[in-house]
Amino acid sequence: MNKMQVKIEEARSQGKVGLIPFLPAGFPDREQFWKEMEELDAAGASVIEIGMPFSDPVADGPVVEKASLQCLEDGINLTWILTELKKRKGQFKAALLLMGYLNPVYQYGLDKFGADCEAAGVSGLIIADMPLEESQFVKDAIEPHNVALVPLVGLNTTKERMKLYADGAQGFCYFVSVLGTTGQRESLPARIKEKLAEAKEVFDIPVALGFGIKHPDQLKEFDGLMDAAVFGSALISHIESGHSSDSFMEPWK
């Protein structure tokens, strides 16, 4: 069983929702990033999602895009991310997940990427701009290294298509709550309950809800329909305003 699934199921067995905070690698700067990682880990994150900065982040809203472009300007790239993670392998209790876009991973070299992820203790990968039909070559390269390609489904994903994503899926299913980019929202679409129920029926791995999540109160109406929550923009804004990851995580504990 993939470590991401193990950690989320650990939280669920304690009556909690699995927590999946997101930060772009190198944010807010190279040194502080690792301090934020340590705080997120100590605060009980099940999975920590690390963004691989890219110049054309089509799934990201303005907060994540701005932070990611800042990291790119600071010289953050996949080599730095994987080298620094390798130095810290075994340090984090949380499972580690890389999120980004196909181009940097493809340019890095898929076989090398899979091997270096394993050496760095990375358990999963999200490629936001890669549809199911084009994903097999990535799976073939990373799964031998115990790295799972996390499926992304959403409000416009039919139950039949969910079944295709669910076939052989590992780690967890990422349910995208809106038809749009990442970012904090005051409310979430009404159809989420119906579609989350479908995802829970189809997938035999945990289902995580993401995009637009900023506070645990938003999750009360989805009790029993999801296993984990992903949040990024709200955390980034919190850090940008001079606060710590630890204080952000306090309401989630």
C-alpha positions in Angstrom: 0.0 0.0 0.0 1.3 3.4 -0.9 2.4 5.6 2.0 0.0 8.3 1.1 -2.9 5.9 1.5 -1.4 4.6 4.8 -1.1 8.1 6.3 -4.6 9.2 5.3 -6.2 6.0 6.6 -4.2 6.5 9.9 -6.0 9.8 10.3 -9.4 8.4 9.4 -8.9 5.6 12.0 -8.5 8.3 14.6 -11.7 10.0 13.5 -9.9 12.8 11.7 -9.7 14.0 8.1 -6.4 13.5 6.5 -4.6 16.9 6.0 -2.7 17.6 2.7 -1.1 21.1 2.8 0.4 22.4 -0.4 3.5 24.7 -0.7 5.6 25.5 -3.8 9.1 24.2 -3.3 11.4 27.0 -2.1 8.6 29.2 -0.8 8.9 31.7 0.8 12.6 31.3 0.4 15.0 28.3 0.2 15.8 28.1 3.9 12.3 29.0 5.3 10.7 26.4 3.1 12.2 23.6 5.1 11.1 25.2 8.4 7.6 25.4 7.0 7.8 21.7 6.0 8.9 20.8 9.5 6.0 22.7 11.0 3.5 21.1 8.7 4.8 17.7 9.5 4.8 18.3 13.2 1.3 19.6 13.0 0.0 16.3 11.8 -0.1 16.5 8.0 -0.9 13.2 6.4 0.7 14.1 3.1 2.7 17.2 2.2 2.2 18.3 -1.4 5.2 20.1 -2.8 4.8 22.2 -5.9 7.3 22.0 -8.8 7.4 25.6 -10.0 6.6 26.0 -13.7 6.3 29.0 -16.0 2.8 28.2 -17.3 0.8 26.8 -14.3 -2.6 26.5 -16.0 -4.4 24.9 -13.0 -3.2 27.4 -10.5 -5.0 30.5 -9.3 -3.2 33.9 -8.7 -1.9 33.2 -5.2 -0.2 29.9 -6.1 0.9 31.2 -9.5 2.6 34.3 -7.9 4.4 32.2 -5.3 5.5 29.6 -7.9 6.9 32.3 -10.3 8.8 33.8 -7.3 10.3 30.4 -6.7 11.3 30.1 -10.4 13.0 33.5 -10.2 14.9 32.2 -7.2 16.3 29.4 -9.3 14.2 26.5 -7.9 14.0 23.5 -10.2 13.5 19.8 -10.0 17.2 19.1 -9.5 17.2 21.3 -6.4 13.9 19.8 -5.0 15.0 16.2 -5.4 18.6 16.8 -4.2 17.4 18.6 -1.0 14.7 16.0 -0.3 17.2 13.2 -0.7 19.3 14.9 2.0 16.3 14.9 4.3 15.0 11.4 3.5 13.3 9.8 6.5 13.0 13.1 8.3 9.3 13.6 7.6 6.5 11.4 9.1 4.1 12.7 6.4 4.1 11.1 2.9 5.6 13.4 0.3 3.8 14.3 -3.0 5.1 16.3 -5.9 2.6 18.4 -7.9 3.2 20.2 -11.2 3.1 19.9 -15.0 4.5 17.5 -17.5 7.1 19.6 -19.2 9.7 19.9 -16.3 9.3 16.2 -15.5 9.6 15.1 -19.1 12.7 17.3 -19.6 14.2 15.9 -16.4 13.9 12.4 -17.9 11.1 10.1 -16.7 13.3 7.1 -15.7 15.7 9.4 -13.8 12.8 11.2 -12.2 11.2 8.0 -10.9 14.6 6.7 -9.5 15.4 10.1 -7.9 11.9 10.3 -6.4 12.4 7.0 -4.7 15.8 8.0 -3.5 14.3 11.2 -2.1 11.4 9.4 -0.3 8.7 10.8 -2.6 5.5 8.7 -2.7 3.4 10.4 -5.3 3.1 12.7 -8.3 0.3 14.9 -9.6 0.6 16.1 -13.3 -2.2 18.7 -13.6 -2.0 19.0 -17.4 -2.0 15.4 -18.4 -5.2 13.5 -19.3 -5.8 9.9 -18.5 -5.3 8.8 -22.1 -1.7 10.2 -22.2 -0.6 9.0 -18.7 0.5 5.4 -19.1 4.1 6.3 -20.1 4.5 8.3 -16.9 3.0 5.5 -14.8 5.3 3.0 -16.4 8.3 5.1 -15.5 7.4 5.9 -11.8 5.4 3.0 -10.5 8.5 0.6 -10.4 10.0 3.2 -8.0 6.9 3.1 -5.6 5.7 6.5 -6.8 2.0 6.7 -7.5 0.4 8.9 -10.1 -2.5 10.5 -8.3 -5.7 10.7 -10.3 -7.6 14.0 -10.6 -11.3 13.9 -11.0 -14.0 16.6 -10.7 -17.5 17.8 -11.2 -17.5 17.1 -14.9 -16.0 13.6 -14.6 -18.6 11.0 -15.4 -18.9 7.9 -13.3 -17.8 5.8 -16.2 -14.6 7.8 -16.6 -14.0 7.7 -12.9 -13.9 3.9 -13.2 -11.1 4.3 -15.8 -9.1 6.5 -13.4 -9.8 4.0 -10.6 -8.4 1.0 -12.4 -5.0 0.4 -10.7 -5.1 3.8 -8.9 -2.8 4.2 -5.9 -2.4 6.6 -3.0 -5.6 8.7 -3.1 -8.0 10.2 -5.5 -7.9 14.0 -5.7 -11.4 15.4 -6.2 -11.3 19.0 -7.7 -14.1 20.9 -6.1 -14.6 23.5 -8.9 -14.4 24.0 -12.6 -11.6 26.5 -12.4 -8.2 27.2 -10.9 -7.0 26.8 -7.4 -7.8 29.5 -4.8 -9.7 30.3 -1.7 -13.5 30.4 -2.0 -16.3 31.4 0.4 -18.6 28.6 -0.8 -18.3 25.4 -2.9 -20.6 24.1 -5.7 -23.8 22.4 -4.6 -23.1 19.3 -6.8 -20.0 18.4 -4.9 -21.9 16.0 -2.6 -23.4 14.0 -5.4 -20.1 13.7 -7.2 -18.1 13.0 -4.1 -20.5 10.1 -3.4 -19.8 8.7 -6.8 -16.1 9.0 -6.3 -16.3 7.2 -2.9 -18.3 4.4 -4.6 -15.9 4.0 -7.5 -12.5 4.3 -5.8 -11.1 1.8 -3.3 -8.5 4.3 -2.2 -9.1 7.5 -0.1 -10.8 10.5 -1.7 -9.3 14.0 -1.0 -11.2 17.2 -1.7 -9.2 20.2 -3.0 -9.4 23.6 -4.7 -11.1 26.4 -2.6 -10.5 24.9 0.8 -9.4 27.4 3.5 -10.9 26.3 6.8 -12.1 23.0 8.3 -15.6 24.4 8.8 -16.1 24.1 5.0 -15.9 20.3 5.3 -18.7 19.7 7.8 -21.3 19.2 5.1 -19.1 16.6 3.4 -18.7 14.4 6.4 -18.4 10.8 5.3 -18.0 11.7 1.6 -14.3 12.5 1.7 -11.2 11.3 3.6 -8.8 14.1 3.2 -8.6 17.9 2.5 -6.0 19.7 0.3 -5.3 23.4 1.0 -2.7 25.6 -0.6 -3.7 29.2 -1.4 -4.9 30.0 2.1 -1.7 28.6 3.6 0.5 30.6 1.2 -1.4 33.8 2.0 -1.1 33.1 5.7 2.7 32.7 5.4 3.0 35.8 3.1 1.3 37.8 5.8 4.1 36.9 8.3 2.5 34.0 10.1 3.7 30.4 10.5 2.5 27.1 9.1 2.0 25.9 12.6 -0.5 28.7 13.4 -2.4 28.0 10.2 -2.7 24.3 11.1 -4.0 24.9 14.6 -7.8 24.9 13.6 -7.2 21.7 11.6 -5.8 19.7 14.5 
